[in-house]
Amino acid sequence: MRLLVVEDDIDVAQDLARALQGAGFIVDTAGDGETAWFKGSTEDYAAVVLDLGLPKLDGLSVLKRWRSAQRDFPVLIVSARSDWTEKVDGIEAGADDYLGKPFQIPELVARVRALLRRAAGHASPAIEVGKLVLDTSRMSATWAGRPVRLSQLEFRFLHYLAHHAGCPISAGELAEHLYGASDTNDSNAIEALVVRLRRKIGPDVIETRRGFGYALAQNGA
């Protein structure tokens, strides 16, 4: 899944990006409010980590603009402003969670995962679609109770489909959330990935819906 980290401290932004990438996410960054506003308004992010103290446009204003524009991705605010009134302002502006600085990076990663689970209607780190079970905290998978060895890319692919269970996802959208903004990864790369996964977990697990994209079979195939 593709995330946006909005943080004006370059070192902090890089640390967060590395940690989230290590957890299996594609990460874009923005160092000021205007850039964040533009990226969040034009790109399809699964979630955003948003600092409040930003140059050019403060984080709270960015968040309010996104919500006014019906951008409904989950937002985790991270801020040194730890007063309870600041937290209330952030939540009322449309934030889904608030983490005060300083914080431990593993906690931030866990909170992002929790936001994504809730957005998809999942209460547990384990996502079940038919016989397929994905453990998002361990980045592991089982099929009919049998462990399946997956690369990080393969896991991200299945995770994104499971996050949108029942809905076909186009190859273009999948490529964006698997590879980021790279223009070297097209529908052929997605098709090759699907072929590999069908060899590992069966030919009927990933459905091809002509003209729409790919979806996970929900009938226990």
N, CA and C of each residue as an Amber inpcrd file, in Angstrom:
protein
   663
   0.8280000  -1.1950000   0.0000000   0.0000000   0.0000000   0.0000000
   0.8700000   1.2560000   0.0000000   0.3500000   2.3150000  -0.5410000
   1.1090000   3.5440000  -0.7050000   0.7130000   4.5570000   0.3670000
   1.7190000   5.0560000   1.0840000   1.4940000   6.0060000   2.1640000
   2.1760000   7.3320000   1.8460000   1.6820000   8.3880000   2.5060000
   2.3280000   9.6950000   2.4360000   2.7710000  10.0850000   3.8320000
   4.0580000  10.4140000   3.9760000   4.6030000  10.9200000   5.2360000
   4.8670000  12.4070000   5.0480000   4.2260000  13.2390000   5.8800000
   4.3770000  14.6900000   5.8000000   5.1430000  15.1540000   7.0330000
   6.3930000  15.5390000   6.8380000   7.2900000  15.8870000   7.9380000
   8.3700000  16.8160000   7.4030000   8.5500000  17.9760000   8.0520000
   9.5310000  18.9390000   7.5470000  10.9570000  18.6540000   8.0140000
  11.1250000  17.8350000   9.0340000  12.4610000  17.4310000   9.4800000
  12.9270000  16.2900000   8.5820000  13.9300000  16.5420000   7.7480000
  14.3540000  15.5650000   6.7560000  14.7990000  14.2550000   7.3970000
  15.5460000  14.3400000   8.4940000  16.0310000  13.1220000   9.1540000
  14.8740000  12.2840000   9.6840000  13.9080000  12.9460000  10.3160000
  12.7420000  12.2250000  10.8330000  11.9500000  11.6000000   9.6920000
  11.7540000  12.3680000   8.6310000  10.9990000  11.8580000   7.4820000
  11.6720000  10.6230000   6.8920000  12.9980000  10.6590000   6.7940000
  13.7200000   9.5080000   6.2490000  13.6260000   8.3030000   7.1610000
  13.7090000   8.5350000   8.4770000  13.5850000   7.4280000   9.4300000
  12.2050000   6.7760000   9.3320000  11.1670000   7.6020000   9.2540000
   9.8110000   7.0690000   9.1480000   9.6220000   6.3240000   7.8370000
  10.1330000   6.8910000   6.7520000   9.9880000   6.2440000   5.4500000
  10.6740000   4.8740000   5.4460000  11.8860000   4.8090000   6.0050000
  12.6050000   3.5300000   6.0520000  11.8410000   2.4960000   6.8730000
  11.3040000   2.9120000   8.0190000  10.5790000   1.9710000   8.8760000
   9.3180000   1.4620000   8.1930000   8.5880000   2.3490000   7.5660000
   7.3490000   1.9490000   6.8930000   7.6380000   1.1130000   5.6510000
   8.7090000   1.4250000   4.9490000   9.0950000   0.5910000   3.8130000
   9.4870000  -0.8020000   4.2840000  10.1710000  -0.8640000   5.4320000
  10.5280000  -2.1540000   6.0000000   9.3210000  -2.9620000   6.4230000
   8.2110000  -2.2600000   6.7020000   6.9680000  -2.9330000   7.0740000
   6.1230000  -3.2840000   5.8550000   6.6640000  -3.0260000   4.6520000
   5.9830000  -3.4680000   3.4410000   5.2020000  -2.4110000   2.7020000
   5.3980000  -1.1290000   3.0390000   4.6490000  -0.0620000   2.3870000
   5.5050000   0.6670000   1.3570000   4.8270000   1.2580000   0.3860000
   5.4530000   2.2230000  -0.5170000   5.2270000   3.5920000   0.1090000
   6.2840000   4.4090000   0.2000000   6.1830000   5.6670000   0.9520000
   6.6210000   6.8540000   0.0980000   5.7510000   7.8590000   0.0100000
   6.0980000   9.1650000  -0.5350000   6.2670000  10.1260000   0.6350000
   7.0230000  11.1960000   0.4260000   7.2060000  12.1790000   1.4930000
   6.9090000  13.5780000   0.9820000   6.5650000  14.4540000   1.9160000
   6.3660000  15.8730000   1.6320000   6.9230000  16.6540000   2.8040000
   7.6470000  17.7550000   2.5170000   8.3140000  18.5070000   3.5710000
   7.6560000  19.8160000   3.9360000   6.5400000  20.1540000   3.2760000
   5.8150000  21.3800000   3.6250000   4.3330000  21.1760000   3.3460000
   3.5180000  22.0700000   3.8900000   2.0840000  21.9060000   3.8080000
   1.5150000  22.0120000   2.4010000   2.0650000  22.9050000   1.5920000
   1.5430000  23.0710000   0.2390000   1.7860000  21.8270000  -0.6170000
   2.9910000  21.2580000  -0.4970000   3.2900000  20.0300000  -1.2330000
   2.4070000  18.8890000  -0.7420000   2.2220000  18.8100000   0.5770000
   1.3700000  17.7700000   1.1460000  -0.0550000  17.9010000   0.6320000
  -0.5680000  19.1240000   0.6320000  -1.9310000  19.3540000   0.1640000
  -2.0850000  18.8940000  -1.2840000  -1.1200000  19.2460000  -2.1240000
  -1.1940000  18.8660000  -3.5380000  -1.1370000  17.3500000  -3.7070000
  -0.1710000  16.7000000  -3.0380000  -0.0310000  15.2520000  -3.1960000
  -1.2670000  14.5190000  -2.6810000  -1.7620000  14.9370000  -1.5140000
  -2.9270000  14.2740000  -0.9570000  -4.1890000  14.5130000  -1.7540000
  -4.2070000  15.5770000  -2.5410000  -5.3840000  15.9050000  -3.3490000
  -5.3570000  15.2290000  -4.7100000  -4.1870000  14.8040000  -5.1500000
  -4.0680000  14.2560000  -6.4980000  -3.6510000  12.7940000  -6.5470000
  -3.1530000  12.2520000  -5.4390000  -2.6850000  10.8720000  -5.4210000
  -3.5910000  10.0090000  -4.5530000  -3.5970000   8.7170000  -4.8470000
  -4.4730000   7.7800000  -4.1410000  -3.6830000   7.0780000  -3.0310000
  -3.6400000   7.6890000  -1.8520000  -2.9050000   7.1120000  -0.7260000
  -3.8190000   6.2540000   0.1470000  -3.2310000   5.1860000   0.7070000
  -3.9880000   4.3480000   1.6300000  -4.1050000   5.0150000   2.9930000
  -3.0870000   5.8120000   3.3850000  -3.0970000   6.5160000   4.6690000
  -2.0160000   7.5860000   4.6320000  -2.1200000   8.5370000   5.5700000
  -1.1640000   9.6410000   5.6460000  -0.6850000   9.7990000   7.0840000
   0.6220000   9.9950000   7.2560000   1.2080000  10.3840000   8.5410000
   1.5090000  11.8770000   8.4300000   0.8860000  12.6880000   9.2860000
   0.8950000  14.1390000   9.1080000   1.4220000  14.8740000  10.3310000
   2.5180000  15.6020000  10.1450000   3.0080000  16.5010000  11.1890000
   2.1850000  17.7890000  11.1470000   2.0670000  18.4700000  12.2760000
   1.2860000  19.7100000  12.3100000   2.1330000  20.9480000  12.0540000
   3.3590000  20.9660000  12.5760000   4.2000000  22.1540000  12.4500000
   4.9420000  22.1820000  11.1320000   4.2620000  22.5990000  10.0730000
   4.8350000  22.5700000   8.7320000   5.0350000  23.9820000   8.1850000
   6.0500000  24.1860000   7.3480000   6.1840000  25.4760000   6.6650000
   5.1520000  25.6250000   5.5480000   4.8990000  26.8640000   5.1610000
   4.0090000  27.2480000   4.0520000   2.5280000  27.0790000   4.3830000
   2.1530000  25.9280000   4.9480000   0.7590000  25.6820000   5.3280000
   0.7670000  24.6750000   6.4640000   0.1590000  25.0390000   7.5950000
   0.2390000  24.1500000   8.7630000  -0.5720000  22.8780000   8.5370000
  -0.2080000  21.8360000   9.2750000  -0.8190000  20.5290000   9.0820000
  -2.3130000  20.4970000   9.3260000  -2.7860000  21.2440000  10.2980000
  -4.2190000  21.2430000  10.5900000  -5.0050000  21.8290000   9.4110000
  -4.4680000  22.8780000   8.7980000  -5.1330000  23.4690000   7.6300000
  -5.1270000  22.4990000   6.4550000  -4.0150000  21.7760000   6.2850000
  -3.9360000  20.7720000   5.2260000  -5.0230000  19.7230000   5.4200000
  -5.1350000  19.2330000   6.6430000  -6.1220000  18.2010000   6.9500000
  -7.5430000  18.7010000   6.6890000  -7.8550000  19.9120000   7.1270000
  -9.1890000  20.4590000   6.9060000  -9.5070000  20.5880000   5.4200000
  -8.5110000  20.9840000   4.6360000  -8.7250000  21.1050000   3.1910000
  -8.9860000  19.7480000   2.5580000  -8.2070000  18.7320000   2.9940000
  -8.4450000  17.3800000   2.4650000  -9.8580000  16.9160000   2.7710000
 -10.2640000  17.0930000   4.0050000 -11.5940000  16.6030000   4.3740000
 -12.7010000  17.3910000   3.6640000 -12.4820000  18.6840000   3.4640000
 -13.4640000  19.4800000   2.7220000 -13.5720000  19.0180000   1.2730000
 -12.4600000  18.5030000   0.7530000 -12.4330000  18.0100000  -0.6220000
 -12.8170000  16.5290000  -0.7050000 -13.3350000  15.9770000   0.3990000
 -13.7870000  14.5870000   0.4620000 -12.6590000  13.5760000   0.2920000
 -11.4510000  13.9670000   0.6810000 -10.3530000  13.0040000   0.7140000
 -10.4530000  12.2570000   2.0390000 -10.8000000  10.9700000   1.9770000
 -11.1850000  10.2540000   3.1930000 -10.1690000   9.2220000   3.6690000
  -8.9250000   9.2800000   3.1680000  -7.9220000   8.3310000   3.6420000
  -7.6550000   8.5550000   5.1310000  -7.2970000   7.4860000   5.8740000
  -6.9670000   7.6400000   7.2920000  -5.7540000   8.5470000   7.4880000
  -5.8160000   9.3760000   8.5210000  -4.7190000  10.2960000   8.8180000
  -4.2690000  10.1150000  10.2620000  -2.9730000   9.8680000  10.4330000
  -2.3580000   9.8070000  11.7530000  -1.5420000  11.0770000  11.9500000
  -1.9500000  11.9150000  12.8940000  -1.1940000  13.1190000  13.2130000
  -0.0460000  12.7580000  14.1450000   1.1560000  13.2660000  13.8380000
   2.2900000  13.1700000  14.7560000   2.7510000  14.5940000  15.0310000
   2.8410000  14.9330000  16.3050000   3.1520000  16.3260000  16.6250000
   3.7610000  16.4560000  18.0020000   4.6230000  17.4730000  18.1410000
   5.1790000  17.8040000  19.4490000   4.1540000  18.5510000  20.3000000
   3.0680000  18.9630000  19.6780000   2.0090000  19.6560000  20.4070000
   1.1510000  18.6020000  21.1160000   1.5100000  18.3060000  22.3520000
   0.8790000  17.1860000  23.0560000  -0.2350000  17.6100000  24.0050000
  -0.5360000  18.9030000  24.0520000  -1.6220000  19.3680000  24.9060000
  -2.9340000  18.7430000  24.4350000  -3.8100000  18.4010000  25.3990000
  -5.0310000  17.6940000  25.0300000  -5.9230000  18.5210000  24.0960000
  -5.8560000  19.8370000  24.2000000  -6.6810000  20.6590000  23.3110000
  -6.2090000  20.5360000  21.8640000  -4.8930000  20.3810000  21.6580000
  -4.3680000  20.1900000  20.3120000  -4.8620000  18.8640000  19.7400000
  -4.9070000  17.8410000  20.5970000  -5.3940000  16.5430000  20.1550000
  -6.8650000  16.6280000  19.7520000  -7.6540000  17.3340000  20.5570000
  -9.0750000  17.5050000  20.2400000  -9.2320000  18.2230000  18.9030000
  -8.4520000  19.2860000  18.7010000  -8.5270000  20.0330000  17.4460000
  -8.1990000  19.1360000  16.2560000  -7.1780000  18.2970000  16.4240000
  -6.7820000  17.4070000  15.3360000  -7.8540000  16.3810000  15.0060000
  -8.4150000  15.7710000  16.0490000  -9.4600000  14.7660000  15.8300000
 -10.6970000  15.4090000  15.2020000 -11.0690000  16.5800000  15.7030000
 -12.2600000  17.2400000  15.1670000 -12.0440000  17.7460000  13.7450000
 -10.7960000  17.9760000  13.3670000 -10.5170000  18.4000000  11.9940000
 -10.5570000  17.2330000  11.0120000 -10.6100000  16.0080000  11.5430000
 -10.7250000  14.8410000  10.6750000  -9.6390000  13.8060000  10.8140000
  -8.7410000  13.9740000  11.8040000  -7.7030000  12.9640000  12.0170000
  -8.3170000  11.6920000  12.6000000  -7.6830000  10.5730000  12.3090000
  -8.1600000   9.2850000  12.8200000  -7.3910000   8.8280000  14.0420000
  -6.1940000   9.3880000  14.2480000  -5.3870000   9.0380000  15.4110000
  -4.3780000  10.1630000  15.6240000  -3.7950000  10.2070000  16.8240000
  -2.8750000  11.2900000  17.1860000  -1.7600000  10.6990000  18.0290000
  -0.5190000  10.9420000  17.6080000   0.6410000  10.4150000  18.3140000
   1.5760000  11.5710000  18.6500000   1.8090000  11.7920000  19.9500000
   2.6610000  12.8900000  20.3760000   4.1390000  12.5540000  20.2500000
   4.9330000  13.5710000  19.9130000   6.3870000  13.4260000  19.8720000
   6.9630000  13.6930000  21.2520000   8.0420000  12.9990000  21.6400000
   8.7100000  11.9350000  20.8900000   7.9370000  10.6280000  20.9660000
   8.1470000   9.7670000  20.0060000   7.4640000   8.4790000  19.9840000
   8.4360000   7.4190000  19.4920000   8.0760000   6.1710000  19.7160000
   8.8600000   5.0560000  19.2160000   8.3380000   4.6730000  17.8320000
   9.2400000   4.5250000  16.8870000   8.8140000   4.2440000  15.5180000
   7.9810000   2.9610000  15.4040000   8.3090000   1.8720000  16.1340000
   7.4410000   0.6890000  16.0380000   5.9940000   0.9790000  16.4340000
   5.7940000   1.9130000  17.3830000   4.4240000   2.2700000  17.7480000
   3.7280000   2.9580000  16.5800000   4.4390000   3.8480000  15.8940000
   3.8340000   4.5110000  14.7380000   3.4570000   3.4980000  13.6600000
   4.3430000   2.5540000  13.3770000   4.0450000   1.5320000  12.3720000
   2.8130000   0.7340000  12.7830000   2.7330000   0.3740000  14.0620000
   1.5800000  -0.3930000  14.5500000   0.2890000   0.4100000  14.4220000
   0.3600000   1.7030000  14.6990000  -0.8350000   2.5410000  14.5910000
  -1.2790000   2.6900000  13.1320000  -0.3210000   2.8050000  12.2190000
  -0.6770000   2.8810000  10.8000000  -1.3650000   1.5880000  10.3610000
  -0.8080000   0.4630000  10.7680000  -1.4300000  -0.8210000  10.4200000
  -2.8480000  -0.9120000  10.9850000  -3.0270000  -0.4470000  12.2180000
  -4.3540000  -0.4880000  12.8420000  -5.3420000   0.4000000  12.0860000
  -4.8980000   1.5790000  11.6620000  -5.7770000   2.4630000  10.8840000
  -6.2130000   1.7920000   9.5870000  -5.2830000   1.1370000   8.9240000
  -5.6050000   0.4660000   7.6680000  -6.5600000  -0.6990000   7.8900000
  -6.3570000  -1.4360000   8.9820000  -7.2790000  -2.5400000   9.2910000
  -8.6860000  -2.0120000   9.5190000  -8.7910000  -0.9700000  10.3260000
 -10.1180000  -0.4250000  10.6250000 -10.7800000   0.1280000   9.3670000
  -9.9830000   0.7460000   8.5020000 -10.5420000   1.2950000   7.2660000
 -11.1320000   0.1970000   6.3850000 -10.5530000  -1.0060000   6.4810000
 -11.0400000  -2.1350000   5.6890000 -12.0530000  -2.9800000   6.4470000
 -12.3710000  -2.5780000   7.6790000 -13.3540000  -3.3150000   8.4640000
 -12.8080000  -4.5340000   9.1680000 -11.4930000  -4.5630000   9.4040000
 -10.8680000  -5.7030000  10.0780000 -10.4260000  -5.3010000  11.4800000
 -10.7840000  -6.1110000  12.4670000 -10.3940000  -5.8150000  13.8430000
  -9.1000000  -6.4990000  14.2300000  -8.7360000  -7.5580000  13.5080000
  -7.5730000  -8.3650000  13.8500000  -6.4570000  -8.1540000  12.8380000
  -5.1870000  -8.3630000  13.2500000  -4.0800000  -8.3030000  12.2840000
  -4.1830000  -9.3800000  11.2110000  -4.9500000 -10.4400000  11.4730000
  -5.1220000 -11.5120000  10.4950000  -6.3320000 -11.2100000   9.6100000
  -6.0890000 -11.1160000   8.3090000  -7.1590000 -10.8660000   7.3380000
  -7.4610000 -12.1740000   6.6210000  -8.7220000 -12.6020000   6.6620000
  -9.1220000 -13.8540000   6.0420000 -10.0090000 -13.5850000   4.8360000
  -9.6410000 -14.1630000   3.7150000 -10.4620000 -14.1240000   2.5040000
 -10.5030000 -15.5440000   1.9590000 -11.6300000 -16.2000000   2.1410000
 -11.7040000 -17.6090000   1.7870000 -10.7170000 -18.4090000   2.6100000
  -9.8870000 -19.2130000   1.9580000  -8.8950000 -20.0300000   2.6460000
  -7.5730000 -19.2960000   2.8540000  -7.5030000 -18.0920000   2.3560000
  -6.2730000 -17.3090000   2.4780000  -6.3020000 -16.4730000   3.7470000
  -5.2280000 -16.5640000   4.5510000  -5.0940000 -15.7660000   5.7720000
  -3.7760000 -15.0030000   5.6940000  -3.8860000 -13.6680000   5.8180000
  -2.7030000 -12.8140000   5.8160000  -2.5140000 -12.2260000   7.1950000
  -1.3470000 -12.4280000   7.7820000  -1.0080000 -11.8300000   9.0690000
  -0.2230000 -10.5580000   8.7840000  -0.8780000  -9.4050000   8.9440000
  -0.2500000  -8.1420000   8.5620000   0.8540000  -7.7120000   9.5230000
   0.8340000  -8.2130000  10.7410000   1.8890000  -7.8370000  11.6860000
   3.1760000  -8.5980000  11.4160000   3.0660000  -9.8360000  10.9370000
   4.2480000 -10.6600000  10.6490000   4.5540000 -10.7260000   9.1580000
   3.6700000 -10.1730000   8.3380000   3.8110000 -10.2360000   6.8850000
   3.9690000 -11.6930000   6.4270000   3.0890000 -12.5470000   6.9360000
   3.1150000 -13.9580000   6.5790000   1.7400000 -14.3720000   6.0840000
   1.6890000 -15.5260000   5.4190000   0.4220000 -15.9770000   4.8350000
   0.2720000 -17.4820000   4.9800000  -0.9830000 -17.9220000   5.0670000
  -1.2980000 -19.3520000   4.9960000  -2.4240000 -19.5410000   3.9920000
  -2.4190000 -20.7090000   3.3750000  -3.4840000 -21.0740000   2.4390000
  -4.0310000 -22.4360000   2.8620000  -5.2990000 -22.4670000   3.2500000
  -5.9250000 -23.6890000   3.7660000  -5.1230000 -24.2490000   4.9310000
  -4.5830000 -23.3530000   5.7680000  -3.8180000 -23.7490000   6.9340000
  -2.3590000 -24.0570000   6.6610000  -1.9510000 -23.9990000   5.4250000
  -0.5760000 -24.3170000   5.0460000   0.2180000 -23.0310000   4.8320000
   1.3880000 -22.8870000   5.4810000   2.1990000 -21.6850000   5.2630000
   2.6040000 -21.5370000   3.7980000   2.5540000 -20.3030000   3.3270000
   2.9510000 -20.0020000   1.9530000   4.0980000 -18.9940000   2.0090000
   5.2000000 -19.3190000   1.3540000   6.3440000 -18.4070000   1.3320000
   6.1200000 -17.3590000   0.2510000   6.0950000 -16.1080000   0.6840000
   5.8430000 -15.0000000  -0.2260000   6.9790000 -13.9910000  -0.1470000
   7.2910000 -13.3920000  -1.2730000   8.1960000 -12.2430000  -1.2600000
   7.4270000 -11.0470000  -0.7010000   8.1550000  -9.9880000  -0.3410000
   7.4760000  -8.7940000   0.1630000   6.5250000  -8.2270000  -0.8850000
   6.9240000  -8.2660000  -2.1420000   6.0690000  -7.7570000  -3.2160000
   4.8100000  -8.5960000  -3.3500000   4.9480000  -9.9090000  -3.2750000
   3.7840000 -10.7900000  -3.3780000   2.8360000 -10.5700000  -2.2110000
   3.4060000 -10.3960000  -1.0060000   2.5550000 -10.1490000   0.1530000
   1.8040000  -8.8320000  -0.0140000   2.4830000  -7.7720000  -0.4640000
   1.8340000  -6.4770000  -0.6450000   0.6960000  -6.5660000  -1.6540000
   0.9170000  -7.3520000  -2.7020000  -0.1180000  -7.5330000  -3.7170000
  -1.3760000  -8.1570000  -3.1030000  -1.1880000  -9.2760000  -2.3970000
  -2.3350000  -9.9500000  -1.7840000  -2.9800000  -9.0900000  -0.7040000
  -2.1570000  -8.3650000   0.0480000  -2.6820000  -7.4960000   1.1000000
  -3.5780000  -6.4110000   0.4980000  -3.1460000  -5.8360000  -0.6120000
  -3.9490000  -4.7700000  -1.2140000  -5.2780000  -5.3200000  -1.7370000
  -5.2360000  -6.4880000  -2.3660000  -6.4870000  -7.1000000  -2.8290000
  -7.3860000  -7.4560000  -1.6470000  -6.7970000  -7.9880000  -0.5690000
  -7.5920000  -8.3460000   0.6050000  -8.2020000  -7.1160000   1.2570000
  -7.4640000  -6.0050000   1.2150000  -7.9600000  -4.7440000   1.7740000
  -9.1910000  -4.2570000   1.0150000  -9.3180000  -4.6890000  -0.2420000
 -10.4710000  -4.3140000  -1.0770000 -11.2230000  -5.5740000  -1.5080000
 -11.3890000  -6.4860000  -0.5750000 -11.9870000  -7.7850000  -0.8890000
 -13.3380000  -7.6190000  -1.5840000 -13.4980000  -8.3510000  -2.6840000
 -14.7450000  -8.3010000  -3.4320000 -14.7740000  -7.2640000  -4.5320000
 -13.8020000  -6.3330000  -4.5170000 -13.7590000  -5.2650000  -5.5150000
 -12.5840000  -5.5050000  -6.4630000 -12.8270000  -5.5250000  -7.7640000
 -11.7090000  -5.6640000  -8.7070000 -10.8440000  -4.4190000  -8.7220000
  -9.5410000  -4.6100000  -8.7550000  -8.5840000  -3.5030000  -8.7500000
  -7.8170000  -3.5310000 -10.0700000  -7.7380000  -2.3910000 -10.7310000
  -7.0720000  -2.3280000 -12.0240000  -5.5710000  -2.5500000 -11.8720000
  -4.9510000  -2.9700000 -12.9650000  -3.5020000  -3.1790000 -12.9550000
  -2.7690000  -1.8770000 -12.6750000  -3.3030000  -0.7630000 -13.1710000
  -2.6620000   0.5300000 -12.9310000  -2.6600000   0.9090000 -11.4670000
  -3.7850000   0.7150000 -10.7920000  -3.8580000   1.0360000  -9.3700000
  -2.9530000   0.1170000  -8.5620000  -2.9380000  -1.1680000  -8.9150000
  -2.0800000  -2.1090000  -8.2120000  -0.6070000  -1.7260000  -8.3730000
  -0.2130000  -1.3520000  -9.5960000   1.1770000  -0.9630000  -9.8360000
   1.5550000   0.2520000  -9.0080000   0.6420000   1.2080000  -8.8950000
   0.9230000   2.4220000  -8.1230000   1.1850000   2.0980000  -6.6660000
   0.4100000   1.1460000  -6.1040000   0.5550000   0.8220000  -4.6860000
   1.6460000  -0.2170000  -4.4250000   2.1270000  -0.8690000  -5.4730000
   3.2040000  -1.8330000  -5.3070000   4.5730000  -1.2360000  -5.5990000
   4.6110000  -0.3620000  -6.5900000   5.8920000   0.1600000  -7.0450000
   6.0710000   1.6530000  -6.8290000   5.0290000   2.3550000  -6.4570000
   5.1220000   3.7930000  -6.2970000   5.0080000   4.5020000  -7.6270000
   5.7340000   5.6120000  -7.7650000   5.5890000   6.4640000  -8.9380000
   6.4210000   6.0000000 -10.1260000   7.1540000   4.8970000  -9.9960000
   7.9950000   4.4340000 -11.0950000   7.1730000   4.1260000 -12.3320000
   7.6000000   4.6430000 -13.4810000   6.8670000   4.3830000 -14.7180000
   7.4070000   3.1610000 -15.4570000   8.3180000   2.4360000 -14.8080000
   8.8870000   1.2560000 -15.4520000   8.1000000  -0.0030000 -15.1100000
   7.1090000   0.1110000 -14.2640000   6.3430000  -1.0530000 -13.8230000
   4.9120000  -0.9250000 -14.3440000   4.5840000  -1.7050000 -15.3580000
   3.2940000  -1.5700000 -16.0080000   2.4470000  -2.8040000 -15.7890000
   1.3890000  -2.9400000 -16.5860000   0.4710000  -4.0540000 -16.4220000
   1.1310000  -5.3970000 -16.6750000   2.1930000  -5.4210000 -17.4910000
   2.8900000  -6.6860000 -17.7280000   3.5450000  -7.2110000 -16.4530000
   4.0790000  -6.2980000 -15.6360000   4.6850000  -6.7030000 -14.3690000
   3.6260000  -7.2590000 -13.4290000   2.4560000  -6.6420000 -13.4210000
   1.3670000  -7.1380000 -12.5750000   0.9090000  -8.5110000 -13.0390000
   0.7940000  -8.6890000 -14.3430000   0.3770000  -9.9860000 -14.8750000
   1.3690000 -11.0770000 -14.5090000   2.6630000 -10.7630000 -14.5780000
   3.6900000 -11.7440000 -14.2070000   3.5930000 -12.0950000 -12.7270000
   3.2970000 -11.0990000 -11.9060000   3.1390000 -11.3280000 -10.4660000
   1.9500000 -12.2310000 -10.1880000   0.8570000 -12.0050000 -10.9020000
  -0.3360000 -12.8460000 -10.7360000  -0.0240000 -14.2900000 -11.1090000
   0.7160000 -14.4800000 -12.1920000   1.0820000 -15.8340000 -12.6170000
   1.8830000 -16.5450000 -11.5220000   2.8390000 -15.8470000 -10.9230000
   3.6470000 -16.4610000  -9.8550000   2.7830000 -16.8420000  -8.6600000
   1.8790000 -15.9600000  -8.2750000   1.0410000 -16.2340000  -7.1070000
   0.0710000 -17.3880000  -7.3750000  -0.4440000 -17.4780000  -8.5780000
  -1.3520000 -18.5900000  -8.8940000  -0.6210000 -19.9210000  -8.8230000
   0.6510000 -19.9160000  -9.1540000   1.4390000 -21.1470000  -9.0260000
   1.6190000 -21.5390000  -7.5620000   1.6940000 -20.5360000  -6.6870000
   1.9370000 -20.8100000  -5.2660000   0.6730000 -21.1990000  -4.5170000
  -0.4500000 -20.5320000  -4.8170000  -1.6490000 -20.7440000  -3.9980000
  -2.8620000 -21.2070000  -4.7920000  -2.6630000 -21.5340000  -6.0610000
  -3.7550000 -22.0940000  -6.8410000  -4.2560000 -21.1480000  -7.9190000
  -4.7460000 -21.7100000  -9.0280000  -5.1260000 -20.8940000 -10.1860000
  -6.4040000 -20.0890000 -10.0140000  -7.2230000 -20.4630000  -9.0260000
  -8.5290000 -19.8060000  -8.9020000  -8.6030000 -18.7940000  -7.7590000
  -7.4980000 -18.5550000  -7.0790000  -7.5250000 -17.6590000  -5.9240000
  -7.6430000 -16.2000000  -6.3630000  -6.9040000 -15.8460000  -7.3960000
  -6.9500000 -14.4740000  -7.9200000  -7.7730000 -14.4850000  -9.1980000
  -8.8910000 -13.8020000  -9.1750000  -9.7810000 -13.7410000 -10.3310000
  -9.3680000 -12.5980000 -11.2570000  -9.4320000 -12.8610000 -12.5540000
  -9.2650000 -11.8010000 -13.5400000 -10.6510000 -11.3950000 -14.0220000
 -11.0180000 -10.1530000 -13.7820000 -12.3130000  -9.6550000 -14.2190000
 -12.0650000  -8.7310000 -15.4090000 -12.3330000  -9.2750000 -16.5620000
 -11.9920000  -8.5980000 -17.8090000 -12.5650000  -7.1880000 -17.8580000
 -11.7010000  -6.2310000 -18.1420000 -12.1260000  -4.8470000 -18.2310000
 -12.1230000  -4.1160000 -16.9020000 -11.9230000  -4.8570000 -15.7890000
 -11.9600000  -4.2330000 -14.4630000 -10.6550000  -4.4270000 -13.6840000
 -10.0680000  -5.6120000 -13.7540000  -8.8440000  -5.8480000 -13.0230000
  -8.8300000  -7.1900000 -12.3160000  -8.2170000  -7.2110000 -11.1330000
  -8.0330000  -8.4510000 -10.3740000  -8.7390000  -8.3570000  -9.0240000
  -9.1890000  -9.5120000  -8.5260000  -9.8390000  -9.5700000  -7.2160000
  -9.5630000 -10.9350000  -6.5930000  -9.5940000 -10.9800000  -5.2630000
  -9.4590000 -12.2600000  -4.5790000 -10.7980000 -12.9820000  -4.5810000
 -10.7550000 -14.2830000  -4.8690000 -11.9640000 -15.0900000  -4.8010000
 -12.4060000 -15.1730000  -3.3410000 -13.6840000 -14.9860000  -3.0940000
 -14.1970000 -14.9900000  -1.7250000 -14.9820000 -16.2540000  -1.3940000
 -15.0130000 -17.2050000  -2.3110000 -15.8170000 -18.3940000  -2.0980000
 -15.0190000 -19.5760000  -1.5690000 -13.7890000 -19.2590000  -1.0890000
 -12.9620000 -20.3360000  -0.5370000 -12.2770000 -21.1740000  -1.5800000
 -12.1530000 -20.6460000  -2.7950000 -11.5370000 -21.4190000  -3.8780000
 -10.1300000 -21.8660000  -3.5230000
